[in-house]
């Protein structure tokens, strides 16, 4: 596994296994691969104080306190599958692909699998 390899994808449902929000479940909104972090819906919420910006007339933003999700390290979340959580593995499957001219050929495709059940995610 490389430094930038993150097995969690956008749209996955994950459970927080460490930190102040331990036990919380949510959907992954964004994956920050370079920093190895994910932003999970409703988890690690922070308050940010914003200033009033009057540039652009009516298009200016109003000030106040905005609550938003902050990134959480990918090692602190696990993928939810069925009732519990599972680790993620990979399997190479044989597939038949079609060329633009209509001929077919055999190739392999990498799929994510659940380590607990062995099923494709």
PyMOL commands that set and color helices and strands:
alter all, ss='L'
color gray80, all
select helices_A, chain A and resi 57-59+74-76
alter helices_A, ss='H'
color red, helices_A
select strands_A, chain A and resi 13-16+25-32+37-40+45-50+64-69+72-73+77-81+84-86+88-98+104-114
alter strands_A, ss='S'
color yellow, strands_A
deselect
rebuild
show_as cartoon
